[in-house]
Amino acid sequence: MTTFWCEHAWLDDGPVAGVRVTVDDGRITSVQVADPAPGDERLPGLALPGFANAHSHAFHRALRGRTHDSGGTFWTWRERMYAVAGRLDPDSYLQLARATYAEMALAGVTCVGEFHYLHHSRGGGRYADANAMGEALIEAAGDAGVRLTLLDTCYLAGGLSAGGHHELDDVQMRFADVDADDWAARVSYLSERPGIRIGAAVHSVRAVPAEQLGQVAAAARGRPLHVHVSEQPAENDATRAFYGCTPVALLRDRGVLGPDTTAVHGTHLTGGDVSALGATGTSVCACPSTEADLADGVGPFRRLRDAGSPLCLGSDQHALTDLLAEARLLEAGERLVSGERGRFRPAELVDALTVSGHRALGWPDAGRIAPGQRADLVAVRLDSPRTAGSAPAQLVMTAAAADVHTVVVDGRVVVSDGQHVLGDVGRLLAAAIRPLWEDA
Ligand SMILES: [Zn+2]
């Protein structure tokens, strides 16, 4: 049994000063306003519940600082991404993902939703274990001390235009299964274990033809199901041209939407799309730093929340690994588009980082500091150059990943005084990324 004494703790109604949180076997057993007792582990600043990073592609971390030359577009960015994807194997992916998840832990992430589509070996051949890449991600999360929902992704086609779906190219062969049944059979060999949940994903309506969508949804029933939706206008144009409807309408008609489903991005939506997502209780995952980096645009996130869609946040391509910044950028985008401040209250941003994020990843027992919940705590300093003077209730509008002092995942201290248990995470990242660009 361990007791953490929090200078401040974010409880269900917001921050409270002087809170003792007792933890036994990875669960919170009591939460009391009290003075510290001898033997308590003191957490400085504000202890928040653990953050869920609801949308990650771990290998995209290798692209940071590599895509800004030549005035690249989304599609030239994707070419660079494919070049990195083409070089990874299970050993190098384990090394890269371990460092990437450790960087997330430093930013307060206790649970990652990995939208995993880099399944097969070069040319599309199966590894001896067809899930070798997924197993590398599972091992990496364990090493980095974070929980993982592996959103194993169905990817069947190379793109979509007015004439229909395209053939897969060489790199995409690594992403693809034969059809939805083949995908489901492979996924059935992945097993859940402590800290690991197996979910599903439809890459997009570009990569999964309509007649296969229902099978993916059926195979995923009862588990988290994520899907990229309307990130770029080109996807909407192609879907309208071929199907005569929007991607959201297609997903709704094929039974993909619902409370276990999360639509990622939702940048370019019609009023009808917003209503359909809200009415079905479909979560929406905003990835504001990625949407800014890729010049996607700003989604109608306030309208989605008001329509009934819970909101969560993801660092997606990891141009930035700072979930506090993602939360702030969600509000910043709304302000820039609407000309109004306070579109999301700080408490709503914290909800997106914690409760709603964990729910979207299939962990309803995480995201709150309350008895019975998983013992995830993120202590954020109130005395750093960035945060000094901030009211705890508004800390989400000022703090950065660098202000995260301590991270506890399922009762285990993974980050202490800003240091990860694996050591120098910058070195781990550099060692994993450097070989991927040699001779590139
Ligand atoms: Zn994505």
Residues whose N, C-alpha, C, O or C-beta is under 5 A from the ligand:
A	BS01	ZN	D316
